[in-house]
């Protein structure tokens, strides 16, 4: 039997809104990837992002809704300008070759009276297995991946700080504490890993990201095409 060729299909899209005291205070929209087909690999991939969608709406209700409601009440108390809070979760393909696809999801959140916020999540999928790939698959077996990423981040950050980037005073310790080896994705230029917003630098620096060029010997390896 010929193996089903997997391809991206129409995205999963949903919207929700929440009220407080009869006023709509928060709206949220979600767009996440889906694959065409009916194989177990397709079902695993699609189920993963459907669960992500549900989890994000739960987060909106439990975390963002109370903040949005409080923002509305505070504005009403002093007759200040106010706007409905907004959360938007979207996705993009950062790299695709053969059955390897790297997907980056960003959630942008805006609540009146608060600084805008962004949460990033990413996965590198091996569609031949229908499973996400761990970071270790892009480095030699003997390499300690977390230590390698941390060393690279510290070297790059030193240069950025010297160039005027607004990192935290204790950025060396912050880089170590906040490093999560699941926070990576692929691009044509290399493997990118990143830190949560404000974890190691001021908000104006955005989501701090580092790109490690591909290296056939030391890693990260160029993803296989087939």
Backbone bond lengths (Angstrom), bond angles and torsions (degrees), N, CA, C in turn:
res aa  C-N    CA-C-N  psi(-1)  N-CA   C-N-CA  omega(-1)  CA-C   N-CA-C  phi
1 X - - - 1.473 - - 1.533 109.62 -
2 X 1.322 116.31 133.62 1.470 120.75 -178.75 1.526 110.18 -70.30
3 X 1.349 115.07 134.26 1.463 120.85 -178.96 1.519 110.60 -69.74
4 X 1.314 116.78 133.78 1.464 121.81 -179.12 1.526 111.01 -66.22
5 X 1.323 116.72 126.91 1.464 121.73 176.72 1.520 108.96 -82.64
6 X 1.314 115.36 121.35 1.461 119.57 -175.44 1.525 110.96 -86.72
7 X 1.322 115.34 141.84 1.468 120.85 178.28 1.514 108.57 -148.07
8 X 1.327 114.92 152.59 1.461 120.40 178.25 1.521 110.05 -68.29
9 X 1.309 115.64 140.72 1.463 122.16 -179.48 1.526 109.24 -114.89
10 X 1.307 116.13 -167.42 1.474 120.67 177.39 1.518 109.68 -60.31
11 X 1.318 116.44 136.49 1.461 121.50 -175.39 1.528 111.59 -67.26
12 X 1.312 114.83 153.91 1.457 121.91 170.34 1.528 107.57 -78.16
13 X 1.321 117.83 121.92 1.468 121.35 -179.85 1.524 109.99 -129.85
14 X 1.312 116.04 134.20 1.463 121.99 177.61 1.523 109.31 -147.38
15 X 1.338 115.32 155.32 1.468 121.19 176.45 1.523 109.33 -136.48
16 X 1.320 115.33 148.24 1.462 120.98 174.89 1.524 109.06 -142.88
17 X 1.318 115.16 159.19 1.463 121.01 177.13 1.526 108.44 -140.72
18 X 1.327 115.78 150.00 1.462 120.79 -178.93 1.532 109.20 -131.26
19 X 1.336 114.17 146.50 1.464 120.79 -179.48 1.521 111.07 -114.28
20 X 1.328 114.46 158.42 1.462 122.81 171.49 1.525 106.91 -141.96
21 X 1.313 116.62 123.88 1.478 121.86 -178.01 1.526 111.31 56.17
22 X 1.344 115.73 36.89 1.458 120.13 176.52 1.513 114.94 80.73
23 X 1.314 117.45 4.50 1.467 121.92 -178.89 1.530 109.00 -114.87
24 X 1.324 116.24 133.15 1.467 119.31 174.11 1.524 108.35 -70.59
25 X 1.327 115.97 116.57 1.465 120.02 -175.68 1.519 112.69 -111.28
26 X 1.353 117.23 -15.65 1.462 120.12 -177.18 1.523 110.59 -148.12
27 X 1.316 116.05 131.94 1.463 121.27 171.79 1.524 107.89 -123.95
28 X 1.317 116.22 148.72 1.459 120.83 -179.66 1.519 109.84 -140.67
29 X 1.315 115.95 140.00 1.461 121.38 175.78 1.521 108.81 -128.40
30 X 1.324 115.01 143.12 1.456 121.33 -178.36 1.521 109.59 -128.51
31 X 1.327 116.57 134.62 1.461 122.74 171.46 1.523 106.60 -134.28
32 X 1.337 116.63 120.38 1.457 121.74 -176.83 1.526 109.93 -137.31
33 X 1.330 117.66 155.13 1.463 120.79 -174.47 1.529 113.30 -71.75
34 X 1.318 114.31 154.44 1.459 122.66 173.21 1.527 107.76 -143.19
35 X 1.320 115.76 154.00 1.456 121.48 177.32 1.521 110.14 -105.69
36 X 1.326 115.73 150.83 1.462 121.00 174.29 1.522 108.76 -85.58
37 X 1.316 116.65 146.04 1.460 120.32 177.47 1.507 112.12 120.91
38 X 1.354 115.49 179.79 1.463 120.62 -175.58 1.520 112.68 -132.93
39 X 1.320 118.23 9.96 1.454 120.85 -178.27 1.529 110.42 -71.19
40 X 1.345 117.42 163.01 1.471 120.21 176.09 1.521 112.79 -56.79
41 X 1.339 117.02 -34.89 1.464 120.14 178.82 1.522 110.73 -63.77
42 X 1.321 115.97 -42.56 1.466 121.00 178.95 1.521 109.98 -64.50
43 X 1.315 116.24 -44.51 1.461 120.04 -178.21 1.528 111.37 -62.79
44 X 1.350 116.78 -38.47 1.464 119.88 178.38 1.516 111.06 -63.55
45 X 1.330 115.45 -47.15 1.460 120.74 -179.90 1.529 111.00 -60.74
46 X 1.304 116.90 -50.73 1.464 120.77 -177.26 1.528 111.81 -65.22
47 X 1.324 116.38 -38.39 1.463 119.76 179.19 1.523 110.98 -64.71
48 X 1.322 115.75 -37.28 1.470 120.54 178.95 1.528 110.68 -57.23
49 X 1.331 116.91 -47.25 1.468 119.47 -177.28 1.526 112.86 -79.24
50 X 1.320 118.10 -25.10 1.463 118.61 172.77 1.527 110.41 -66.94
51 X 1.319 115.75 -38.82 1.467 119.58 176.78 1.527 110.58 -67.14
52 X 1.321 116.77 -38.36 1.456 121.44 176.32 1.524 110.13 -60.18
53 X 1.313 116.49 -42.25 1.466 121.41 178.60 1.528 110.62 -59.55
54 X 1.330 116.47 -49.00 1.463 120.09 179.97 1.519 111.42 -62.67
55 X 1.332 115.83 -40.85 1.466 119.73 -179.67 1.527 111.18 -64.56
56 X 1.334 116.84 -36.83 1.463 118.64 -179.67 1.527 111.14 -68.99
57 X 1.312 117.41 -40.29 1.462 119.20 177.04 1.531 111.04 -64.21
58 X 1.319 117.28 -36.75 1.466 120.50 176.05 1.515 110.43 -63.27
59 X 1.326 116.53 -42.52 1.465 121.19 176.55 1.526 110.84 -60.84
60 X 1.331 117.10 -42.59 1.463 120.69 178.39 1.523 110.92 -58.96
61 X 1.326 116.15 -44.54 1.465 120.76 -177.75 1.521 111.82 -68.35
62 X 1.322 116.58 -41.61 1.455 119.97 -173.70 1.526 113.55 -83.90
63 X 1.335 117.24 -31.73 1.469 120.73 -174.88 1.526 112.51 -107.78
64 X 1.330 116.95 -51.67 1.461 119.57 -174.39 1.524 113.53 -77.84
65 X 1.332 117.07 -36.13 1.468 119.66 -177.83 1.529 112.31 -59.15
66 X 1.334 120.84 -48.75 1.469 119.40 177.82 1.529 112.60 -58.72
67 X 1.348 116.53 -37.61 1.465 119.46 179.07 1.516 110.90 -68.58
68 X 1.333 117.08 -39.29 1.463 121.01 179.87 1.523 110.66 -67.67
69 X 1.339 116.86 -40.65 1.466 120.64 179.10 1.524 110.81 -64.70
70 X 1.326 116.67 -41.67 1.463 120.38 178.95 1.523 110.48 -65.12
71 X 1.330 116.84 -38.63 1.462 120.94 178.09 1.523 110.74 -61.16
72 X 1.324 116.14 -42.05 1.463 120.41 179.30 1.530 111.21 -65.03
73 X 1.320 116.62 -46.14 1.472 120.08 -179.76 1.527 111.41 -62.97
74 X 1.332 116.87 -41.43 1.464 120.12 -179.68 1.529 110.89 -63.52
75 X 1.332 116.31 -40.48 1.461 119.94 179.73 1.525 110.98 -67.19
76 X 1.334 116.64 -41.55 1.460 120.45 179.11 1.529 111.27 -62.55
77 X 1.325 116.25 -36.08 1.465 120.44 -176.10 1.521 112.63 -63.70
78 X 1.330 116.05 -27.80 1.471 119.21 -178.10 1.528 111.52 -120.73
79 X 1.346 115.71 14.06 1.472 121.75 -179.96 1.530 111.79 53.62
80 X 1.313 116.03 42.80 1.463 121.28 -179.10 1.522 110.53 -93.25
81 X 1.327 117.57 156.48 1.471 120.14 175.88 1.527 110.21 -58.77
82 X 1.323 115.56 147.75 1.466 119.94 -177.78 1.521 109.09 -154.30
83 X 1.325 116.70 150.46 1.460 121.21 176.26 1.525 109.44 -138.37
84 X 1.300 115.62 154.31 1.460 121.53 -179.27 1.526 109.59 -62.00
85 X 1.325 115.78 135.21 1.466 120.38 177.68 1.523 109.63 -67.75
86 X 1.337 115.53 148.36 1.450 120.40 -175.32 1.525 110.78 -135.59
87 X 1.337 115.83 134.23 1.466 121.68 175.14 1.523 107.73 -126.86
88 X 1.315 116.55 129.55 1.469 121.43 -178.85 1.530 109.64 -131.85
89 X 1.313 115.62 117.97 1.459 122.05 177.60 1.523 108.91 -106.79
90 X 1.324 116.90 119.44 1.464 121.14 -177.61 1.525 109.75 -131.58
91 X 1.331 116.05 171.69 1.457 120.57 -177.23 1.521 110.96 -139.58
92 X 1.337 114.47 162.38 1.463 120.82 175.02 1.525 108.91 -152.65
93 X 1.307 116.18 154.99 1.456 121.85 173.09 1.522 107.77 -90.99
94 X 1.323 117.52 119.85 1.467 120.72 179.94 1.520 111.87 -93.06
95 X 1.340 116.55 -18.80 1.462 120.55 -179.74 1.528 108.42 -164.33
96 X 1.332 115.96 141.37 1.459 119.71 174.81 1.520 108.88 -151.81
97 X 1.321 115.56 129.48 1.462 121.78 177.30 1.519 107.48 -152.34
98 X 1.314 116.26 120.36 1.458 119.06 -177.08 1.513 110.16 59.66
99 X 1.319 115.99 -125.47 1.462 120.17 -179.23 1.525 112.68 -102.22
100 X 1.323 116.22 18.12 1.463 121.48 173.32 1.519 108.69 -102.89
101 X 1.320 116.76 124.42 1.468 120.60 178.55 1.524 108.94 -135.60
102 X 1.316 115.75 131.10 1.458 122.80 -179.39 1.527 108.81 -107.48
103 X 1.315 116.35 124.41 1.462 121.73 -175.21 1.524 110.60 -120.90
104 X 1.321 115.85 131.76 1.459 122.67 178.77 1.529 108.72 -116.29
105 X 1.326 115.87 128.90 1.469 121.92 178.71 1.527 109.05 -116.15
106 X 1.319 117.11 128.22 1.464 122.74 178.13 1.519 110.15 -121.03
107 X 1.320 115.78 132.01 1.461 121.79 175.61 1.525 108.18 -110.37
108 X 1.337 116.28 115.19 1.461 121.85 178.52 1.528 108.81 -101.27
109 X 1.323 115.50 126.84 1.468 120.82 -174.79 1.527 110.10 -124.64
110 X 1.323 115.84 129.95 1.466 121.63 -179.36 1.523 109.04 -130.23
111 X 1.323 115.76 119.99 1.463 122.30 177.83 1.520 107.93 -125.02
112 X 1.321 117.23 128.80 1.463 122.26 -177.34 1.528 110.61 -54.27
113 X 1.334 115.67 129.59 1.454 120.58 179.48 1.514 114.34 88.77
114 X 1.333 117.37 -4.12 1.457 121.66 -179.49 1.523 109.53 -124.06
115 X 1.317 116.48 155.63 1.461 120.47 178.52 1.531 109.87 -69.56
116 X 1.328 118.22 139.99 1.469 120.32 176.20 1.526 110.24 -56.53
117 X 1.322 115.38 150.03 1.460 120.05 -176.83 1.519 109.57 -134.88
118 X 1.330 116.33 151.27 1.462 120.97 179.35 1.523 109.63 -136.80
119 X 1.318 116.26 135.14 1.460 123.10 175.84 1.520 107.92 -118.41
120 X 1.331 117.03 132.38 1.460 120.71 -179.43 1.530 110.13 -115.57
121 X 1.332 113.92 145.23 1.457 121.36 174.84 1.525 107.19 -143.70
122 X 1.326 116.88 145.69 1.462 118.87 -176.72 1.523 110.87 -147.62
123 X 1.330 114.61 155.05 1.455 121.81 175.24 1.523 108.74 -143.04
124 X 1.323 115.73 144.21 1.456 121.64 169.87 1.525 106.16 -110.59
125 X 1.334 116.13 117.61 1.464 121.04 -173.34 1.520 111.70 -102.72
126 X 1.327 114.85 137.29 1.459 121.72 166.01 1.525 105.94 -98.84
127 X 1.322 115.91 98.88 1.463 119.55 -174.11 1.531 111.99 -69.12
128 X 1.336 117.37 -18.00 1.465 118.71 177.67 1.524 110.94 -66.19
129 X 1.341 116.04 -26.57 1.462 121.22 177.37 1.516 111.92 -109.16
130 X 1.341 116.13 -15.58 1.461 119.60 -177.36 1.513 112.29 71.14
131 X 1.348 116.45 32.78 1.459 120.79 -175.70 1.527 110.74 -135.68
132 X 1.333 117.28 149.30 1.467 120.03 173.67 1.524 109.88 -68.29
133 X 1.340 116.25 151.05 1.453 121.87 179.90 1.532 109.86 -101.22
134 X 1.327 117.97 131.83 1.465 119.99 176.35 1.525 111.04 -75.46
135 X 1.314 115.83 159.82 1.466 121.47 -179.47 1.523 111.78 -57.20
136 X 1.319 117.23 -36.67 1.465 121.63 -175.29 1.524 112.94 -58.92
137 X 1.330 117.96 -24.39 1.463 120.21 -178.87 1.527 112.87 -69.59
138 X 1.329 117.20 -11.49 1.464 120.69 -178.65 1.526 112.73 -104.15
139 X 1.342 116.14 9.74 1.460 121.25 179.08 1.524 110.00 -134.46
140 X 1.344 116.95 158.26 1.470 119.56 175.35 1.527 110.56 -58.86
141 X 1.336 115.63 154.24 1.461 120.69 -174.91 1.524 113.29 -59.29
142 X 1.335 117.33 -30.56 1.462 120.27 -175.48 1.531 113.26 -83.65
143 X 1.313 117.03 -9.27 1.472 120.66 -174.44 1.531 111.05 -79.22
144 X 1.312 115.00 133.97 1.474 120.66 173.58 1.533 106.60 -87.70
145 X 1.314 115.04 101.13 1.470 120.57 -169.86 1.518 113.30 -59.87
146 X 1.319 117.17 -46.16 1.465 119.69 -176.77 1.526 110.88 -62.25
147 X 1.326 116.23 -42.37 1.461 120.32 179.26 1.530 110.56 -64.37
148 X 1.328 116.57 -38.96 1.466 121.26 -179.98 1.525 111.04 -64.96
149 X 1.329 117.20 -45.25 1.459 121.06 178.86 1.527 111.39 -64.34
150 X 1.322 115.79 -41.61 1.462 119.54 -178.75 1.524 111.11 -63.76
151 X 1.308 116.58 -42.39 1.472 120.00 178.85 1.530 110.48 -62.09
152 X 1.317 116.50 -43.41 1.470 120.98 178.99 1.531 110.36 -63.19
153 X 1.333 116.96 -44.17 1.470 121.01 -179.12 1.518 111.15 -62.43
154 X 1.308 117.35 -40.67 1.465 120.11 -179.61 1.526 111.47 -66.78
155 X 1.320 116.31 -40.42 1.468 119.61 178.33 1.525 110.58 -63.54
156 X 1.327 116.32 -45.35 1.456 120.58 -179.12 1.525 111.72 -67.49
157 X 1.322 116.00 -38.65 1.467 119.98 -178.02 1.518 111.50 -66.87
158 X 1.322 116.36 -37.85 1.468 119.12 178.26 1.526 110.17 -56.10
159 X 1.329 116.27 -44.12 1.463 120.52 179.18 1.517 111.14 -66.47
160 X 1.325 116.94 -39.37 1.469 120.52 -179.12 1.520 111.30 -66.61
161 X 1.325 116.39 -42.01 1.466 120.12 179.34 1.525 110.30 -63.76
162 X 1.317 116.21 -41.68 1.462 119.96 178.94 1.525 111.71 -64.68
163 X 1.345 115.74 -23.41 1.470 120.31 178.51 1.524 112.46 -90.76
164 X 1.353 116.89 0.88 1.460 120.08 174.69 1.513 116.40 105.49
165 X 1.338 118.84 5.60 1.463 120.45 178.89 1.529 109.94 -65.86
166 X 1.338 115.31 145.40 1.470 120.79 -174.70 1.521 111.58 -91.48
167 X 1.321 116.03 74.84 1.465 121.34 176.22 1.525 109.90 -88.61
168 X 1.327 115.59 162.52 1.454 119.97 177.05 1.520 110.56 -66.01
169 X 1.337 115.87 152.76 1.460 120.22 -178.96 1.529 111.08 -59.40
170 X 1.331 116.69 -37.33 1.465 121.76 -179.81 1.526 110.75 -99.90
171 X 1.345 116.95 43.04 1.458 120.87 -172.27 1.520 113.51 -62.05
172 X 1.318 118.25 -29.08 1.465 119.59 179.52 1.536 110.75 -63.27
173 X 1.321 116.21 -46.75 1.464 120.25 178.43 1.523 110.50 -68.86
174 X 1.329 116.80 -37.53 1.464 120.46 -179.36 1.527 111.18 -64.51
175 X 1.320 117.18 -38.85 1.466 120.74 177.74 1.524 110.94 -60.15
176 X 1.317 115.97 -40.14 1.469 120.13 -179.42 1.541 110.80 -70.48
177 X 1.322 116.90 -46.56 1.468 120.56 -175.26 1.521 112.12 -66.54
178 X 1.317 116.93 -39.08 1.468 120.35 -170.84 1.526 113.48 -93.99
179 X 1.330 118.68 -0.92 1.462 120.07 -178.05 1.530 111.05 -71.51
180 X 1.326 115.21 125.05 1.468 121.94 177.25 1.525 107.34 -123.88
181 X 1.313 117.73 117.45 1.459 120.64 -175.41 1.522 113.35 -71.02
182 X 1.322 118.42 -2.77 1.461 120.80 173.03 1.529 111.25 -85.75
183 X 1.317 116.65 -14.23 1.465 121.12 -177.02 1.530 110.96 -88.01
184 X 1.324 116.19 73.74 1.460 120.02 178.17 1.530 110.08 -147.11
185 X 1.325 114.52 159.59 1.455 120.96 174.59 1.520 108.12 -153.41
186 X 1.315 116.81 173.06 1.455 121.50 -176.86 1.523 111.17 -110.85
187 X 1.333 116.25 149.59 1.458 122.87 169.95 1.532 106.15 -137.20
188 X 1.317 116.12 175.00 1.469 119.31 178.61 1.522 111.35 -66.88
189 X 1.331 117.28 -22.11 1.460 121.30 -176.76 1.529 113.49 -90.80
190 X 1.335 117.49 -15.61 1.452 119.08 -179.02 1.512 112.45 156.37
191 X 1.328 114.43 -173.97 1.461 121.60 177.95 1.520 108.78 -89.50
192 X 1.329 116.48 125.96 1.462 121.92 -179.53 1.521 109.98 -104.06
193 X 1.313 116.17 135.95 1.467 120.09 170.35 1.518 108.04 -128.80
194 X 1.314 116.20 154.97 1.458 119.87 -168.67 1.522 111.84 -145.95
195 X 1.335 113.86 165.55 1.458 122.30 179.97 1.530 109.43 -117.72
196 X 1.337 118.01 150.19 1.466 120.09 176.88 1.526 111.30 -57.94
197 X 1.314 115.70 151.14 1.460 121.35 178.51 1.525 110.23 -54.03
198 X 1.324 116.11 131.50 1.470 125.08 177.17 1.528 114.21 72.75
199 X 1.331 118.18 3.85 1.466 119.76 -178.63 1.525 112.04 -72.00
200 X 1.332 117.25 -36.76 1.471 120.05 -176.83 1.530 113.00 -127.55
201 X 1.327 116.84 -9.03 1.464 120.58 -177.48 1.521 109.49 -148.38
202 X 1.328 115.39 168.22 1.457 119.67 178.05 1.517 112.03 -66.28
203 X 1.321 116.29 160.67 1.465 121.51 -175.69 1.523 112.31 -58.82
204 X 1.313 117.77 -30.12 1.474 119.88 -177.22 1.527 111.79 -66.97
205 X 1.343 117.23 -17.53 1.470 120.51 177.63 1.526 111.70 -81.93
206 X 1.341 116.63 -7.37 1.460 120.24 179.88 1.519 111.53 69.15
207 X 1.335 116.21 -159.34 1.456 121.11 176.48 1.526 107.50 -76.99
208 X 1.312 116.24 110.78 1.468 121.13 -175.55 1.530 109.47 -67.95
209 X 1.335 115.74 123.38 1.460 122.11 -174.51 1.527 110.46 -130.00
210 X 1.317 115.20 142.67 1.463 121.90 177.32 1.528 108.74 -124.22
211 X 1.325 116.73 140.47 1.462 121.81 179.73 1.518 109.97 -115.66
212 X 1.321 116.30 115.81 1.459 122.20 176.97 1.524 108.84 -93.54
213 X 1.333 118.72 118.50 1.471 120.46 178.82 1.530 110.93 -61.21
214 X 1.320 116.00 148.70 1.459 120.18 178.19 1.528 110.26 -65.76
215 X 1.334 114.83 144.99 1.466 121.70 -179.54 1.522 107.74 -144.07
216 X 1.318 117.19 116.50 1.459 121.20 -175.45 1.523 113.60 -66.27
217 X 1.330 117.14 -19.22 1.467 120.39 -177.60 1.521 112.21 -99.43
218 X 1.316 115.87 -52.99 1.462 120.89 -173.21 1.522 113.49 -96.33
219 X 1.301 118.23 -14.72 1.447 120.76 -174.68 1.520 111.18 85.33
220 X 1.319 116.53 159.80 1.470 126.13 0.71 1.529 111.80 -70.49
221 X 1.336 115.29 143.00 1.459 120.85 179.94 1.524 111.13 -77.47
222 X 1.321 115.58 149.98 1.462 120.24 170.17 1.525 107.79 -64.76
223 X 1.324 119.18 131.07 1.461 121.01 -179.11 1.528 111.67 -59.26
224 X 1.337 117.67 141.85 1.464 120.10 177.31 1.516 110.96 -65.73
225 X 1.317 116.30 145.35 1.476 120.51 -178.80 1.516 111.41 -83.17
226 X 1.293 118.62 -39.15 1.448 120.33 -176.20 1.498 112.75 -118.26
